[in-house]
Amino acid sequence: MKPVKETTWIIDTHNGSLTVEGLHQSELKMVTSDLLPTGKQVNCARPINTPKLNPSFVQITNSEPSLRVFRIYHHSVVEGPGRRSVLQTVGCSIRCDGCIVPETHDPNGGVEMPISEIVEMLLDSQGEPRDGITILGGEPFLQLNGLLALMQALRDKDQHLTVYTGYTIEQLISRSESVVRRILELTDILIDGPFIKELSEGSGEWVGSTNQRLIYHPSQYSSSDCSE
Ligand code: SF4
């Protein structure tokens, strides 16, 4: 017997839009063609209609903390709780087989932006409501100082912070840099671990494969805090 596919259906209570995770567009059409209009393919971390960052507008001064950024977008309902504004950083050397965002791997890609400008863009969701900020990659933990400065600035604005990483929490807490510990203290939810293609079926909400864990308040991590 063919295994049953797990799907997640998310209704945005603000604008009524429906996001379905776990089905290809053609499968969704088969299930809903007489009920719903034709949908659009979105994909986690690959939103449509994302404005391209323009390097010519970005001025960095030596004293200002910065991050290399691939893109910034709003209204994501698949990368953490509620509706979120999202920052996608560049640079990743983990190279998971089947990674859906290989265009973020080059550490010299994207645009280097001052933290103040990133904060301004993330908090400007054109008046739409927002439940928090998600930071993903690439690999955010490759840019420790910029990441810490950004998270501190967002926390000062009372934002809920979800961070994705291809490292496991055990790898992160074994690192000696105090800045890693501080980033974990500022993180409300850490989604950890590499993407493993063979474990992608039925991974559920927010994660790409079943090995990845939702860790609430990761600075106080103990294995019983994980929701796998
Ligand atoms: S950690 Fe993330 S960005 Fe890096 S290779 Fe794996 S899935 Fe891709």
Residues whose N, C-alpha, C, O or C-beta is under 5 A from the ligand:
A	BS01	SF4	C92 I94 R95 C96 C99 V101 G137 G138 G166 P194 F195
